Amino acid sequence: MDFALSPDWPALWCYFIILAIGFVVATVQINRLFPGFPQAWIMMSNWVLFAVFLLLPILLFWFLDRTNTLHDTSLFGAILVALAYRQIFAGNMEKVNVPGQVSKIWDRVLKWADARVLETKKRVERNAESFDEKVIAYLTHNPAAFERVLELLKFHASDYSKIDAEFKALQAKWQPLGAEVQGHKSVDYLYHQLRLATGESFTDPMYKAKITSWSDYYWYGKELRSRVAQTIVTGVLILGAVWLFYRLAMDPNPTFQADYYVLRLKKGKATPEDRSRTRRQLDELIANEAARPHLCESLTSVLRYEPMSAETAERILAVLLERRDSICKGDQNLVVRLAEALRAQDPDVRARIQSALVFLAKGRTVGQALLEWKPARSDAAADVEDKIAGWGSVWRPSLASGAAK
């Protein structure tokens, strides 16, 4: 697959596509691990396994983007990871390589999954025995139902005469144990013989013969309980994913969207298309008056507190300067926040901020020393604080008038 030819979609959509495909793939994975055991869906440990299979392709897609193997805005990349993440982890995809340590993690996941399979099968067998005990107890106390088991066995058994001879011999053996024990063992023997004779569909003839109730037939025999559990849990997961997607993409409360697009703006290895999309989305959010305070705080705080390249800082400053009249409620408030961001550790980032402050101060009286200051790694904290105070004094009349208003 040539990722260069892939449509460049918003990353949010690509992750959502992986999640949607992941639900199907994870379901198929669990069913393959437990063929003939629908009861596996009622085990909490298997839902943990399901969650692992669901989240692994998402984490892999994120990791491949971080290592610049592919972009998280690549539609083809998203589909490939969603469908072939197991082959990628195993190192069988030429176009998409992962480090050996990642492949080892996949090996450990597989070993853990195998252990869960063995444990689940044991629990399924124990649950099946509980159902058997319930039916046997019913047959023991209902002679008419027991007679129907005999009729079914005569019809379905390939060699009923052999079973009957063995049954009579066992009854003679059990007779000294007492009538109650003999009756229980007799029912147990014939019931399991019927199960062997009818195979996996043993509940069908028992239900038709009115040996088991409607509720037991569908709840246990047809494993309706497993399907109900699967539907409920999967439904909750899908609703959670849709809710998160809604909050990020369409929620009228802009906070989630603002945080997401600020995160995209900071991304170092984004595609040109993705950066263009991010700028458009930020422009739309800035037009929303309710979003401006949060965006102003987020963008300026990022400059001050987070380590980043000068190129990333320039992208953030470009948004702040382009929308300087509105994003922080005017130039003066923006200047205060940018001045405080001069406390950033990287001198290159401080230099970009200083350049923005000089641009905003055009037409104002600024001391030559402040205008010509070039941030350096050797700057003392006191020097930086002095420059911050200097920029505040340049704008103090505006700040005072703004406060008066």
C-alpha positions in Angstrom: 0.0 0.0 0.0 1.4 3.4 -1.0 0.7 5.8 1.8 1.7 8.8 -0.3 -1.4 8.2 -2.4 -3.7 8.0 0.6 -6.3 10.6 1.1 -5.4 12.9 4.1 -8.3 12.8 6.5 -8.7 14.4 9.9 -6.9 12.3 12.5 -10.0 12.1 14.6 -11.8 10.4 11.7 -8.9 8.0 11.2 -8.9 7.0 14.8 -12.7 6.6 14.8 -12.4 4.3 11.7 -9.8 2.1 13.5 -12.1 1.9 16.5 -15.1 1.0 14.3 -13.2 -1.7 12.4 -11.6 -2.7 15.7 -15.0 -3.7 17.2 -15.5 -6.2 14.4 -12.0 -7.5 14.4 -11.9 -7.9 18.2 -15.2 -9.8 18.2 -13.9 -12.1 15.5 -10.7 -12.7 17.5 -12.7 -13.6 20.7 -15.0 -16.0 18.7 -11.9 -17.7 17.1 -10.3 -18.1 20.5 -13.5 -19.7 21.9 -15.1 -21.7 19.0 -18.3 -23.3 20.3 -18.1 -21.4 23.6 -20.5 -18.5 23.4 -20.4 -18.5 27.2 -17.0 -16.8 26.9 -18.8 -13.5 26.5 -20.1 -13.5 30.1 -16.6 -13.7 31.5 -15.1 -10.4 32.7 -11.6 -11.5 31.9 -12.6 -12.0 28.2 -13.9 -8.4 28.1 -10.5 -7.3 29.3 -9.0 -9.4 26.4 -11.6 -7.8 24.1 -10.5 -4.3 25.2 -6.9 -5.2 24.6 -7.6 -6.3 21.0 -9.7 -3.2 20.6 -7.1 -0.7 21.8 -4.0 -2.3 20.4 -4.5 -1.1 16.8 -5.3 2.4 18.1 -2.1 2.5 20.2 -0.1 1.0 17.2 -1.5 3.7 14.9 -0.4 6.4 17.4 3.0 4.8 17.8 3.6 4.6 14.0 2.7 8.2 13.7 5.1 9.2 16.6 7.9 7.3 14.9 7.0 8.9 11.5 6.4 5.5 9.9 3.0 6.9 8.7 0.8 9.9 9.5 -2.2 9.6 11.7 -4.1 11.4 9.0 -3.6 8.7 6.4 -6.8 6.9 5.6 -5.0 4.0 4.0 -2.7 3.7 7.0 -5.7 3.7 9.4 -7.4 0.9 7.4 -4.2 -1.1 7.2 -3.5 -0.9 10.9 -7.1 -1.8 11.8 -7.1 -4.9 9.7 -3.5 -6.1 9.8 -2.2 -4.9 13.2 -1.4 -8.5 14.2 0.9 -8.9 11.1 2.5 -5.5 11.8 3.2 -6.5 15.4 4.7 -9.8 14.2 6.9 -8.0 11.8 5.3 -9.5 8.7 4.5 -6.2 6.9 7.3 -4.9 4.7 5.8 -1.4 4.3 5.3 -0.9 8.1 8.1 -2.0 10.4 8.1 -1.9 14.1 11.1 -2.2 16.5 11.9 -5.6 17.9 10.8 -4.5 21.4 7.3 -3.9 20.1 7.1 -7.3 18.6 8.1 -8.8 22.0 5.2 -6.9 23.6 2.9 -8.6 21.0 4.3 -12.0 21.9 3.6 -11.4 25.6 0.1 -10.3 24.7 -0.5 -13.6 22.8 0.9 -15.6 25.7 -1.4 -13.8 28.1 -4.3 -14.4 25.7 -3.6 -18.1 25.6 -3.6 -18.2 29.4 -6.9 -16.4 29.5 -8.3 -19.0 27.0 -7.4 -21.9 29.2 -8.8 -20.3 32.3 -12.0 -19.3 30.5 -12.6 -22.8 29.1 -12.3 -24.2 32.6 -14.8 -21.7 33.9 -17.2 -22.5 31.0 -17.0 -26.2 31.9 -17.8 -25.4 35.5 -20.7 -23.2 34.5 -22.0 -26.0 32.1 -21.8 -28.5 35.1 -23.9 -26.1 37.1 -26.6 -26.1 34.4 -26.4 -29.9 34.2 -26.8 -30.2 37.9 -29.9 -28.0 37.7 -31.5 -30.3 35.0 -30.5 -33.5 36.8 -32.1 -32.2 40.1 -35.3 -31.5 38.2 -35.3 -34.9 36.5 -34.7 -36.6 39.8 -37.8 -35.2 41.3 -40.0 -35.5 38.2 -40.5 -39.1 37.1 -42.5 -38.1 34.1 -39.7 -35.9 32.7 -37.3 -38.7 33.4 -39.4 -41.1 31.3 -39.2 -38.5 28.4 -35.4 -38.6 28.7 -35.5 -42.4 28.2 -37.8 -42.0 25.1 -35.4 -39.4 23.6 -32.4 -41.6 24.3 -34.1 -44.5 22.5 -34.7 -42.3 19.5 -31.3 -40.6 19.3 -28.8 -43.3 20.5 -27.1 -45.2 17.8 -26.9 -48.3 20.1 -29.6 -48.1 22.8 -29.4 -51.8 23.7 -25.8 -51.4 24.7 -26.6 -48.3 26.8 -29.6 -50.1 28.4 -27.5 -53.2 29.3 -24.8 -51.0 30.9 -27.5 -48.9 32.7 -29.1 -52.0 34.2 -25.7 -53.3 35.4 -25.0 -49.9 37.0 -28.4 -49.8 38.7 -27.6 -53.2 40.3 -24.3 -51.8 41.5 -25.9 -48.6 42.9 -28.7 -50.4 44.7 -26.9 -50.9 48.0 -26.3 -47.1 48.2 -30.0 -46.5 48.7 -33.0 -45.4 46.6 -32.2 -41.7 46.6 -28.6 -42.1 45.6 -29.5 -44.7 43.0 -32.1 -42.4 41.5 -29.7 -39.5 41.3 -27.0 -41.6 39.7 -29.5 -43.1 37.2 -30.7 -39.7 36.1 -27.1 -38.4 35.8 -26.0 -41.4 33.7 -29.0 -41.2 31.2 -28.8 -37.4 31.0 -25.1 -37.5 30.0 -25.8 -40.3 27.5 -28.5 -38.2 25.9 -26.0 -35.3 25.7 -23.5 -37.5 23.9 -26.2 -38.9 21.6 -27.6 -35.5 20.6 -24.3 -33.5 20.5 -24.1 -29.7 20.9 -27.9 -29.3 20.1 -28.9 -31.5 23.1 -31.1 -28.7 24.5 -33.3 -28.7 21.4 -34.9 -32.1 21.8 -35.1 -31.6 25.6 -37.0 -28.4 25.2 -39.3 -29.9 22.6 -40.0 -32.8 25.0 -40.8 -30.2 27.7 -37.9 -31.5 29.9 -36.4 -28.0 30.2 -38.3 -24.7 30.6 -38.5 -21.9 28.1 -36.3 -19.7 30.2 -33.6 -22.4 30.7 -33.7 -23.3 27.0 -33.1 -19.8 25.7 -31.1 -18.4 28.6 -28.7 -21.4 29.0 -29.3 -23.7 26.0 -29.2 -20.9 23.3 -26.8 -18.8 25.5 -29.0 -15.8 25.4 -27.3 -14.6 28.5 -24.0 -14.4 26.6 -25.6 -12.5 23.7 -27.3 -10.1 26.2 -24.0 -9.5 28.0 -22.2 -9.0 24.7 -24.8 -6.6 23.4 -24.9 -4.5 26.6 -21.2 -4.2 27.0 -20.5 -3.6 23.3 -23.3 -1.0 23.2 -21.9 0.8 26.2 -18.4 0.9 24.5 -19.9 2.1 21.2 -21.9 4.8 23.0 -18.8 5.9 24.9 -16.8 6.1 21.6 -19.6 8.1 19.9 -19.9 10.4 22.9 -16.1 11.1 22.8 -16.2 11.7 19.1 -19.2 14.1 19.5 -17.4 16.0 22.2 -14.3 16.4 20.1 -16.0 17.1 16.8 -19.5 18.6 17.2 -20.1 19.6 20.9 -21.4 23.2 21.2 -19.2 23.4 24.3 -15.9 24.3 22.6 -13.5 23.3 25.4 -12.9 19.7 24.2 -12.5 20.9 20.6 -10.1 23.7 21.6 -7.9 21.3 23.5 -7.9 18.9 20.6 -6.9 21.4 18.0 -4.3 23.0 20.2 -2.8 19.5 20.5 -2.9 19.1 16.7 -1.2 22.5 16.3 1.6 21.5 18.6 2.2 18.3 16.6 5.7 18.4 15.1 5.3 15.9 12.2 1.9 16.8 10.9 1.2 16.9 7.2 0.6 20.3 5.4 -3.0 19.3 4.9 -3.5 18.6 8.5 -1.9 21.9 9.6 -4.1 23.7 7.2 -7.2 22.0 8.6 -6.1 22.7 12.1 -5.7 26.4 11.4 -9.2 26.6 9.8 -10.7 24.8 12.8 -9.0 27.2 15.2 -10.2 30.2 13.2 -13.8 28.8 13.5 -13.3 28.3 17.2 -11.9 31.8 17.7 -14.9 33.2 16.0 -16.9 31.6 18.8 -16.8 34.1 21.6 -17.2 31.4 24.3 -14.1 29.6 23.1 -11.7 32.6 23.1 -10.8 32.7 26.8 -10.0 29.0 26.8 -8.0 29.2 23.6 -6.1 32.2 24.8 -5.2 30.5 28.0 -4.3 27.2 26.3 -2.1 28.7 23.6 -0.1 31.1 25.8 0.3 28.5 28.6 1.7 26.0 26.1 4.4 28.6 25.2 5.3 29.1 28.8 5.2 25.7 30.3 5.7 23.0 27.6 9.1 22.1 25.9 8.7 22.6 22.2 10.7 23.5 19.1 11.0 27.1 17.8 9.0 26.0 14.7 6.1 24.8 16.9 6.2 28.0 18.9 6.1 30.0 15.6 2.9 28.2 14.6 1.3 29.0 17.9 2.4 32.6 17.7 1.1 32.9 14.2 -2.4 32.1 15.4 -2.2 34.5 18.3 -0.9 37.3 16.2 -3.3 36.8 13.4 -6.3 36.9 15.8 -4.7 39.4 18.2 -7.7 41.7 18.2 -10.1 39.1 19.5 -8.5 35.9 20.9 -7.3 37.4 24.2 -9.8 40.3 24.3 -7.3 42.7 22.7 -3.6 43.4 22.3 -3.0 44.4 25.8 -4.2 41.1 27.4 -2.2 39.2 24.7 0.9 41.1 25.6 0.6 40.3 29.3 0.3 36.6 28.5 3.2 36.6 26.0 5.4 38.6 28.4 4.8 35.9 31.0 5.6 33.3 28.4 9.1 34.7 28.3 9.8 32.4 31.2 10.0 29.5 28.8 13.2 27.5 29.1 14.2 27.4 25.5 16.0 30.6 24.4 14.9 30.1 20.8 11.2 30.0 21.9 11.8 33.1 24.1 13.3 34.8 21.0 10.2 34.1 19.0 8.0 35.5 21.8 10.2 38.6 22.0 9.8 39.1 18.3 6.0 38.9 18.7 6.1 41.4 21.5 8.2 43.8 19.4 5.6 43.5 16.6 2.7 44.2 18.9 4.5 47.3 20.3 4.8 49.1 17.0 3.7 52.7 17.4 4.5 52.7 21.2 7.4 54.1 23.1 9.7 51.2 23.9 13.2 51.5 25.4 16.0 50.6 23.0 17.4 48.0 25.4 14.1 46.2 25.5 13.6 46.3 21.7 17.1 45.0 21.1 17.1 42.3 23.8 18.1 38.9 22.3 17.2 36.0 24.6 20.1 33.6 25.4 20.6 30.4 27.3 22.8 32.3 29.7 20.0 34.7 30.7 19.5 34.9 34.5 16.1 34.6 35.9 16.3 38.2 37.2 17.1 39.5 33.6 14.0 37.7 32.2 11.8 39.0 35.0 13.1 42.5 34.3 12.2 42.2 30.6 8.7 40.9 31.6 8.2 44.0 33.8 9.5 46.2 31.0 6.9 45.0 28.5 4.3 45.5 31.2 5.3 49.1 31.7 5.1 49.7 27.9 1.5 48.7 27.9 0.5 49.9 31.4 -1.6 52.9 30.2 -3.6 50.6 28.0 -4.0 48.0 30.7 -5.1 50.7 33.1 -7.7 52.1 30.7 -8.9 48.5 29.9 -9.3 47.9 33.6 -11.2 51.2 34.0 -13.6 50.2 31.3 
